[in-house]
Amino acid sequence: MDIAKEYVAQVRELAITYSSGDSSPIRAVDGIGIDIRAGEIVGILGESGCGKTTLAGALLRLLPPNARYESGTILIRGQELLKLPGKELQLVRGRVNLADPTGSGPCTQSRNDGRLASRRGSARAFGR
């Protein structure tokens, strides 16, 4: 049995930077790893600016244009998210829910048709 299939999401050694004009890139996420099983509810806690929102956006490949995936892998239900073309990516997004209970981040909720809808202020489990 493939161990990746046991998890809804797996992140390995993920590193993400943001370009900031002429200065050096800013590293927002540096080598994070996480495993999430179906039905689990996972909270990401940390100080302001520590990369929580970047990690959440990365899990659905919804980072702004100035963000760059430097290294690592993101598996969603065993599929390598960073290599999926648009149509397949939409199908994966249709099975994932992320929410920011404070309503302060750019959170989204995927709909059954794979499109994204804004949602703030409610906690949801990751995966259905």
C-alpha positions in Angstrom: 0.0 0.0 0.0 1.3 3.5 -1.0 1.7 5.5 2.3 0.8 8.7 0.4 -2.7 7.4 -0.2 -3.3 7.2 3.6 -3.1 11.0 3.9 -5.3 13.7 2.6 -2.3 16.0 2.4 1.4 15.7 2.9 3.9 18.5 2.8 7.7 17.8 2.7 10.5 20.3 3.0 8.4 23.1 1.6 10.2 26.4 1.1 8.6 29.5 -0.4 10.0 33.0 -1.0 8.5 36.3 -2.1 10.3 38.7 -4.4 10.4 42.2 -3.1 11.7 44.3 -6.0 15.4 45.0 -6.0 16.2 43.4 -2.5 16.8 39.8 -1.8 13.9 37.4 -1.7 12.1 37.0 1.6 11.7 33.4 2.8 8.2 33.0 4.2 8.2 29.2 4.6 11.4 27.3 5.3 11.4 23.5 5.2 8.0 22.8 6.7 6.5 19.3 6.7 3.0 18.1 7.7 0.8 15.1 7.3 -3.0 15.4 7.5 -5.3 12.3 7.5 -8.9 12.4 6.3 -11.2 13.8 9.0 -8.4 15.5 10.9 -8.7 19.2 11.8 -5.4 20.9 11.8 -4.6 24.3 13.3 -1.6 26.3 12.3 -0.5 28.7 15.0 2.3 31.2 15.1 3.3 34.8 15.3 2.3 37.4 12.8 4.4 37.1 9.6 5.6 33.5 10.3 4.1 32.0 7.1 0.7 30.6 8.2 -1.2 32.3 5.3 1.6 31.4 2.9 1.3 27.7 3.9 -2.5 27.8 3.5 -2.3 29.4 0.1 0.5 27.0 -1.0 -1.8 24.0 -0.1 -4.1 25.0 -2.9 -1.5 26.7 -5.2 -3.1 30.0 -4.6 -0.1 32.2 -3.9 0.4 35.7 -5.4 2.5 36.1 -8.5 5.6 37.3 -6.5 5.7 34.0 -4.6 8.0 31.2 -5.6 8.1 27.6 -4.6 11.8 27.1 -3.9 11.7 23.5 -2.9 9.6 20.7 -1.4 6.6 18.7 -2.4 2.8 19.0 -1.7 0.8 15.8 -2.1 -3.0 16.0 -2.0 -4.5 12.6 -1.9 -1.3 11.2 -3.4 -1.1 13.6 -6.3 1.8 16.0 -6.6 0.1 19.4 -6.5 2.9 21.4 -7.9 2.9 19.4 -11.1 -0.8 19.3 -11.8 -2.2 21.1 -14.9 -5.1 23.6 -14.5 -8.1 21.2 -14.9 -6.7 18.5 -12.6 -5.8 21.2 -10.1 -9.4 22.5 -10.0 -10.6 18.9 -9.3 -8.2 18.6 -6.3 -9.3 22.1 -5.0 -12.9 20.9 -5.1 -12.1 18.4 -2.4 -10.2 20.6 0.0 -11.5 23.1 2.6 -9.4 25.7 4.3 -10.7 28.4 6.6 -9.4 31.2 8.7 -11.6 31.4 11.9 -10.4 35.0 12.5 -11.5 36.1 9.0 -8.2 38.0 8.6 -6.6 35.9 5.9 -7.4 35.4 2.3 -9.1 32.0 2.9 -11.2 30.2 0.4 -13.5 27.3 0.4 -13.6 25.0 -2.6 -17.0 24.2 -4.0 -18.0 20.8 -5.4 -17.5 22.0 -9.0 -13.8 22.8 -8.3 -14.2 26.6 -8.3 -13.3 28.7 -5.3 -15.6 30.8 -3.2 -14.6 33.3 -0.5 -15.4 32.2 3.0 -14.5 33.9 6.3 -15.2 33.1 9.9 -15.8 29.4 10.1 -13.5 26.5 10.8 -13.7 23.5 8.5 -12.0 20.1 8.4 -9.3 19.7 5.7 -10.6 17.2 3.2 -14.0 15.5 2.8 
